[in-house]
């Protein structure tokens, strides 16, 4: 059976009070609409149309080829919005899901069960519903004396009795595609808002004697639509705990799940230990048996098995097995650390390759450089890579020793097994197995203080 989806994302989202389009605000590091798209695809939908309006170019730029797009130039209601997808979907058969782009908490599993219920019951429409003791603001599910769905009534159109109903519509629907686009033309705007409501299609189907079903999700939190920053913060917390729970069940130790922030696309191996305050962002991949110390921030990086990260910031970098970083180190984009490398406190690395067992233990800057196996970089050493206009590379061979407070002025090469005396400024390349000194001769003036 064909499965299509229409994602509604045309509204301005004025309550967010933001220049960024509402559906592009991130939840656990990913735009909320991207969560919707990912879950829709995982549920078996093969074609997606996103209805855009306000900020259309911004949304298109963010989603690119993830979806087709239809334009709603006037926001005249949800039924009107779905009609905008008619040119793309009107000739399709099968099931069409209609879902809002601001509902990132509706899970892949719920969508699968929802679609399965719709298709196995033979319903022409199915509503994703939930029950709550605080239904204010939601459309209520009105059932007849037999328990069948009769209609959905919006908050502003509900009478006192209808407002007491605790089963609410999530705003997500499954429809028979052919009937959906046929009945959308019959929806009117005779209501308090003067809008064309998609739920009125339910009323039209019931009037025709067609079967309308409701699938009740047990988790009311999934129905949360994000309309303002407060909703956004709630969604962030719910999804954060959902993500952390999944990692915990997969064998990751998270010492304090309430205060650990893991992005939706992060992968973590078993027996890794994560202390409080850690933030793992983007497409980060963490191997097994890794230790990540408190308040570390790792973004779009890969940390291999057995590595240890202590109170450090790592961005777009690679850390190989058994390597230690920190405390208080920074790996900037392009850092590539081999096996059993040591990066100590207050070391900054940028666009540099450090081969296996190299050591930069403290208070150094290594940028635009290649450091050979087992080479030791002394405290306070700097690769001087920038002349004010251009960046240049420093290459240090294997088993070399760079004394404390050395400046390696790039472009420069230091050969294998070479020694750089402490306090040297090196401007010329050093051959293999050599000692290089670049100090000014010391001058001592005795009795200078008295004079």
C-alpha positions as CSV (number, residue, x, y, z in Angstrom):
1,X,0.0,0.0,0.0
2,X,1.2,3.5,-0.8
3,X,2.0,5.8,2.1
4,X,2.3,9.5,1.8
5,X,2.7,12.3,4.3
6,X,1.8,16.0,4.4
7,X,3.7,18.1,7.0
8,X,2.2,21.4,7.9
9,X,4.8,24.1,8.3
10,X,3.4,27.3,6.8
11,X,2.6,29.2,10.0
12,X,4.6,32.2,11.2
13,X,4.9,31.0,14.8
14,X,4.7,34.5,16.2
15,X,4.6,33.2,19.8
16,X,8.2,32.0,19.5
17,X,9.3,35.7,19.2
18,X,12.1,34.7,16.9
19,X,13.6,35.5,13.5
20,X,14.2,31.8,13.0
21,X,11.2,29.9,11.6
22,X,9.4,28.0,14.4
23,X,9.9,24.5,12.9
24,X,13.6,25.1,12.6
25,X,14.2,25.6,16.3
26,X,16.3,22.7,17.5
27,X,15.2,20.0,20.0
28,X,18.2,18.0,21.3
29,X,20.3,19.4,18.5
30,X,18.1,18.8,15.5
31,X,15.3,21.1,14.0
32,X,12.0,20.0,15.3
33,X,10.7,19.4,11.8
34,X,13.7,17.1,11.0
35,X,12.5,14.9,13.9
36,X,9.1,14.7,12.3
37,X,10.6,13.8,8.9
38,X,12.9,11.2,10.3
39,X,10.1,9.5,12.3
40,X,7.7,9.6,9.3
41,X,10.3,8.0,7.1
42,X,11.1,5.3,9.7
43,X,7.4,4.5,9.9
44,X,7.3,3.4,6.2
45,X,6.2,6.6,4.4
46,X,7.9,6.9,1.0
47,X,6.7,10.3,-0.2
48,X,6.6,13.5,1.9
49,X,5.2,16.9,1.0
50,X,5.9,19.9,3.3
51,X,3.4,22.8,3.1
52,X,5.3,26.0,3.6
53,X,4.3,29.7,3.7
54,X,6.0,32.2,6.0
55,X,9.8,31.8,5.8
56,X,9.4,29.2,3.0
57,X,12.9,29.7,1.6
58,X,14.5,29.3,5.0
59,X,12.6,26.0,5.5
60,X,13.5,24.8,2.0
61,X,17.1,25.6,2.5
62,X,17.2,23.6,5.8
63,X,15.4,20.5,4.5
64,X,16.6,20.6,0.8
65,X,15.9,17.2,-0.8
66,X,14.4,15.6,2.3
67,X,10.9,16.4,1.1
68,X,8.8,18.0,-1.7
69,X,7.2,21.4,-1.0
70,X,3.9,23.0,-1.6
71,X,3.2,26.7,-1.0
72,X,0.4,28.2,1.1
73,X,0.5,31.9,0.4
74,X,-2.4,32.7,2.7
75,X,-2.9,30.9,6.1
76,X,-6.6,30.1,5.9
77,X,-6.6,27.0,8.2
78,X,-5.3,23.4,8.3
79,X,-7.8,22.1,5.6
80,X,-6.7,24.8,3.3
81,X,-3.0,24.0,4.0
82,X,-3.5,20.3,3.1
83,X,-5.2,21.3,-0.2
84,X,-2.0,23.0,-1.2
85,X,-0.5,19.5,-1.6
86,X,-3.2,18.4,-4.0
87,X,-1.2,18.9,-7.1
88,X,1.4,16.4,-5.8
89,X,-0.8,13.9,-4.1
90,X,-4.3,14.0,-5.6
91,X,-3.8,11.0,-8.0
92,X,-2.2,8.8,-5.3
93,X,-3.9,5.9,-3.6
94,X,-3.3,4.4,-0.1
95,X,-2.7,6.2,3.2
96,X,-1.8,9.8,3.7
97,X,-0.6,11.0,7.1
98,X,-1.2,14.7,8.0
99,X,1.1,15.9,10.8
100,X,2.3,19.2,12.0
101,X,5.9,20.2,11.7
102,X,6.0,21.4,15.4
103,X,5.3,17.9,16.9
104,X,8.8,16.4,17.3
105,X,7.8,14.2,20.2
106,X,5.6,11.8,18.2
107,X,7.8,8.8,18.1
108,X,8.6,6.4,15.3
109,X,7.0,3.6,17.2
110,X,3.8,5.5,17.8
111,X,3.5,6.4,14.1
112,X,4.0,2.8,13.1
113,X,1.3,1.6,15.5
114,X,-1.0,4.4,14.4
115,X,-0.6,3.6,10.7
116,X,-1.0,-0.1,11.4
117,X,-4.3,0.5,13.3
118,X,-5.6,2.7,10.4
119,X,-4.8,0.2,7.7
120,X,-5.9,-3.0,9.5
121,X,-9.3,-1.6,10.6
122,X,-10.1,-0.4,7.1
123,X,-10.9,3.1,8.4
124,X,-11.1,6.0,5.9
125,X,-9.7,8.2,8.6
126,X,-7.9,7.7,11.9
127,X,-7.1,10.3,14.5
128,X,-4.1,10.1,16.8
129,X,-5.6,10.9,20.2
130,X,-4.5,11.0,23.9
131,X,-6.2,11.5,27.2
132,X,-5.4,14.2,29.7
133,X,-6.9,15.9,32.8
134,X,-6.0,19.3,31.3
135,X,-7.4,19.3,27.8
136,X,-7.6,23.1,27.5
137,X,-6.6,24.4,24.0
138,X,-7.0,21.0,22.3
139,X,-9.6,19.8,19.9
140,X,-12.0,17.3,21.7
141,X,-12.9,13.9,20.4
142,X,-16.7,13.6,20.4
143,X,-18.0,10.0,20.3
144,X,-21.5,8.8,19.9
145,X,-23.3,6.4,22.3
146,X,-21.6,3.4,20.7
147,X,-18.2,4.9,21.3
148,X,-17.5,5.6,17.6
149,X,-15.9,8.9,16.6
150,X,-18.5,11.4,15.6
151,X,-16.4,14.6,15.2
152,X,-13.7,16.8,16.5
153,X,-14.7,20.1,18.1
154,X,-12.1,22.9,18.5
155,X,-11.7,24.6,21.9
156,X,-13.2,27.9,20.7
157,X,-16.2,26.2,19.2
158,X,-16.8,23.7,22.1
159,X,-19.8,24.1,24.4
160,X,-19.4,23.5,28.2
161,X,-20.2,19.8,28.0
162,X,-17.7,19.3,25.1
163,X,-15.0,21.1,27.0
164,X,-15.2,18.5,29.8
165,X,-14.1,15.7,27.4
166,X,-10.6,14.5,28.2
167,X,-9.8,12.7,24.9
168,X,-8.0,15.2,22.7
169,X,-6.8,15.3,19.1
170,X,-3.1,15.5,18.6
171,X,-3.6,17.1,15.2
172,X,-2.2,14.1,13.4
173,X,-4.4,12.0,11.1
174,X,-4.3,9.1,8.7
175,X,-6.7,9.4,5.7
176,X,-7.6,7.5,2.6
177,X,-5.8,9.7,0.2
178,X,-8.5,9.7,-2.5
179,X,-11.3,10.6,-0.1
180,X,-9.2,13.2,1.6
181,X,-8.7,15.4,-1.4
182,X,-12.3,14.9,-2.5
183,X,-13.7,16.1,0.8
184,X,-11.3,18.9,1.3
185,X,-13.3,20.8,-1.3
186,X,-16.5,20.4,0.8
187,X,-15.0,22.0,4.0
188,X,-16.4,25.4,4.8
189,X,-15.1,28.1,7.2
190,X,-18.3,28.5,9.3
191,X,-16.6,28.6,12.7
192,X,-15.3,31.1,15.3
193,X,-12.0,31.5,13.6
194,X,-13.3,31.7,10.0
195,X,-10.8,29.1,8.9
196,X,-11.0,25.8,7.0
197,X,-10.5,23.1,9.6
198,X,-9.0,19.8,8.6
199,X,-11.0,18.0,11.4
200,X,-14.2,18.9,9.5
201,X,-13.2,16.2,7.0
202,X,-13.9,13.7,9.9
203,X,-17.4,15.1,10.2
204,X,-18.0,14.7,6.5
205,X,-16.8,11.1,6.5
206,X,-19.1,10.3,9.4
207,X,-22.0,11.9,7.5
208,X,-21.2,9.6,4.6
209,X,-21.3,6.6,6.8
210,X,-17.6,5.9,6.4
211,X,-15.6,4.3,9.3
212,X,-13.5,6.8,11.3
213,X,-11.2,5.4,14.0
214,X,-9.1,6.9,16.8
215,X,-5.8,5.5,18.0
216,X,-5.1,6.5,21.6
217,X,-1.5,6.9,22.4
218,X,-0.6,6.1,26.0
219,X,2.0,8.9,26.2
220,X,0.3,12.3,26.3
221,X,3.7,14.1,26.1
222,X,4.0,12.9,22.5
223,X,1.1,15.2,21.4
224,X,2.9,18.4,22.5
225,X,2.9,21.0,19.8
226,X,5.6,23.6,20.2
227,X,4.2,27.1,20.0
228,X,6.5,29.1,22.3
229,X,9.8,28.9,24.0
230,X,8.2,27.4,27.1
231,X,6.9,24.5,25.0
232,X,10.3,24.2,23.4
233,X,12.0,23.9,26.8
234,X,9.5,21.2,27.9
235,X,10.0,19.3,24.6
236,X,13.8,19.5,25.1
237,X,13.6,18.0,28.5
238,X,11.2,15.2,27.5
239,X,13.3,14.2,24.5
240,X,16.6,14.5,26.5
241,X,15.3,12.0,29.0
242,X,14.0,9.7,26.2
243,X,17.3,9.7,24.5
244,X,19.2,9.1,27.7
245,X,16.9,6.3,28.7
246,X,17.7,4.5,25.4
247,X,21.4,4.8,25.9
248,X,21.1,3.6,29.5
249,X,19.2,0.5,28.3
250,X,21.9,-0.1,25.7
251,X,24.6,-0.3,28.4
252,X,25.9,3.2,28.8
253,X,26.4,4.6,32.3
254,X,25.0,8.1,32.6
255,X,25.7,9.2,36.1
256,X,23.0,12.0,36.2
257,X,20.6,11.7,33.2
258,X,18.8,14.9,34.3
259,X,22.0,16.9,33.7
260,X,23.4,15.1,30.7
261,X,22.7,16.4,27.2
262,X,22.9,14.0,24.3
263,X,21.9,14.9,20.7
264,X,19.4,12.8,18.8
265,X,21.9,11.5,16.3
266,X,24.7,10.7,18.8
267,X,25.9,7.1,19.0
268,X,27.5,5.7,22.1
269,X,29.1,2.2,22.8
270,X,28.4,0.0,25.8
271,X,30.3,0.5,29.1
272,X,31.0,4.1,28.4
273,X,30.8,6.3,31.5
274,X,29.4,9.8,31.2
275,X,29.5,12.2,34.1
276,X,27.1,15.1,34.8
277,X,27.1,18.3,32.7
278,X,28.4,16.5,29.5
279,X,27.0,17.7,26.2
280,X,27.3,15.4,23.1
281,X,26.2,17.1,19.9
282,X,25.7,16.6,16.2
283,X,26.9,13.4,14.6
284,X,29.2,12.5,17.4
285,X,30.2,8.8,17.7
286,X,31.5,7.5,21.0
287,X,33.1,4.0,21.2
288,X,32.9,1.4,24.0
289,X,34.6,1.8,27.4
290,X,35.1,5.6,26.9
291,X,35.2,7.9,29.9
292,X,33.8,11.4,29.4
293,X,34.4,13.6,32.4
294,X,32.0,16.2,33.8
295,X,31.2,19.3,31.7
296,X,32.9,18.1,28.6
297,X,31.4,19.3,25.3
298,X,31.9,17.1,22.2
299,X,30.5,18.1,18.8
300,X,30.5,16.2,15.5
301,X,33.5,14.1,16.6
302,X,34.5,10.5,16.9
303,X,36.0,9.1,20.1
304,X,37.3,5.6,19.9
305,X,37.3,2.7,22.4
306,X,39.0,3.2,25.7
307,X,39.7,7.0,25.3
308,X,39.4,9.3,28.3
309,X,38.0,12.9,28.0
310,X,38.2,15.1,31.1
311,X,36.5,18.5,31.2
312,X,37.4,19.3,27.6
313,X,35.9,20.8,24.5
314,X,36.2,18.8,21.2
315,X,34.8,19.9,17.9
316,X,34.9,18.1,14.5
317,X,37.9,16.0,15.6
318,X,39.0,12.3,15.8
319,X,40.4,10.7,19.0
320,X,41.8,7.2,18.6
321,X,41.9,4.3,21.1
322,X,43.3,4.7,24.6
323,X,44.0,8.4,24.1
324,X,43.6,10.9,26.9
325,X,42.4,14.5,26.6
326,X,42.3,17.1,29.3
327,X,41.5,18.3,31.8
328,X,40.7,21.7,30.3
329,X,41.9,21.0,26.7
330,X,40.4,22.1,23.4
331,X,40.5,20.2,20.2
332,X,39.4,22.5,17.4
333,X,38.2,21.3,14.0
334,X,40.6,19.1,12.1
335,X,42.4,17.6,15.1
336,X,43.3,14.0,14.5
337,X,44.8,12.1,17.5
338,X,46.3,8.6,17.2
339,X,46.3,5.8,19.7
340,X,47.6,6.4,23.2
341,X,48.2,10.1,22.6
342,X,48.2,12.4,25.6
343,X,46.8,15.9,25.5
344,X,47.0,17.5,28.9
345,X,45.6,20.5,30.7
346,X,45.3,23.8,28.9
347,X,46.4,22.4,25.5
348,X,44.8,23.6,22.3
349,X,45.0,21.6,19.1
350,X,43.8,22.8,15.7
351,X,44.0,21.1,12.3
352,X,46.8,18.9,13.5
353,X,47.7,15.2,13.3
354,X,49.3,13.7,16.3
355,X,50.6,10.1,15.7
356,X,50.4,7.3,18.2
357,X,51.9,7.9,21.7
358,X,52.7,11.6,21.0
359,X,52.5,13.7,24.1
360,X,51.5,17.4,24.6
361,X,51.1,17.4,28.4
362,X,50.3,21.1,29.2
363,X,50.0,24.7,28.3
364,X,50.7,24.4,24.5
365,X,49.2,25.3,21.2
366,X,49.6,22.8,18.3
367,X,48.0,24.2,15.1
368,X,48.5,23.2,11.4
369,X,51.0,20.6,12.4
370,X,51.9,16.9,12.2
371,X,53.6,15.4,15.2
372,X,55.3,12.0,14.9
373,X,55.0,8.8,17.0
374,X,56.2,9.1,20.6
375,X,57.3,12.7,20.2
376,X,57.1,14.8,23.4
377,X,56.1,18.4,23.2
378,X,57.2,20.3,26.4
379,X,55.2,22.7,28.4
380,X,54.4,26.1,26.8
381,X,55.5,25.1,23.3
382,X,53.8,26.7,20.3
383,X,53.6,26.0,16.6
384,X,53.7,29.5,15.2
385,X,51.5,28.9,12.2
386,X,50.2,32.4,11.2
387,X,52.1,35.4,9.9
388,X,49.2,37.7,9.8
389,X,48.1,36.7,6.3
390,X,48.8,33.0,5.7
391,X,48.8,29.8,7.7
392,X,51.8,27.5,7.5
393,X,52.5,23.9,8.6
394,X,54.9,22.5,11.2
395,X,56.1,18.9,10.8
396,X,57.8,17.1,13.7
397,X,59.2,13.6,13.2
398,X,59.0,10.6,15.5
399,X,60.8,10.2,18.8
400,X,61.6,13.9,18.9
401,X,61.8,16.1,22.1
402,X,60.6,19.6,22.0
403,X,61.8,21.5,25.1
404,X,59.6,23.7,27.3
405,X,58.6,27.1,26.0
406,X,59.8,26.5,22.4
407,X,58.4,28.3,19.4
408,X,58.4,26.4,16.1
409,X,58.0,29.1,13.4
410,X,56.3,27.5,10.4
411,X,56.9,26.5,7.8
412,X,59.5,24.3,9.5
413,X,60.4,20.6,9.9
414,X,62.0,18.9,12.8
415,X,63.6,15.5,12.0
416,X,63.2,12.2,13.7
417,X,65.1,11.8,17.1
418,X,65.9,15.5,17.2
419,X,66.1,17.7,20.4
420,X,64.9,21.3,20.6
421,X,66.4,23.0,23.7
422,X,64.0,24.6,26.1
423,X,63.3,28.3,25.4
424,X,64.3,28.1,21.7
425,X,62.7,29.9,18.8
426,X,63.2,27.6,15.7
427,X,62.9,29.2,12.3
428,X,65.0,26.8,10.2
429,X,64.4,23.1,9.7
430,X,66.3,20.7,11.9
431,X,67.8,17.5,10.5
432,X,67.3,14.0,12.0
433,X,69.1,13.2,15.2
434,X,70.1,16.8,15.9
435,X,70.1,19.3,18.7
436,X,68.9,22.8,18.0
437,X,69.1,25.8,20.2
438,X,67.6,29.2,19.4
439,X,68.2,31.3,22.5
440,X,69.8,34.7,22.9
441,X,73.0,34.6,24.9
442,X,72.5,35.4,28.5
443,X,73.8,38.6,29.9
444,X,74.2,39.1,33.7
445,X,74.9,42.5,35.2
446,X,75.9,42.1,38.8
447,X,74.9,44.8,41.3
448,X,72.4,46.3,38.8
449,X,69.8,46.8,41.5
450,X,72.0,48.9,43.7
451,X,72.9,51.2,40.7
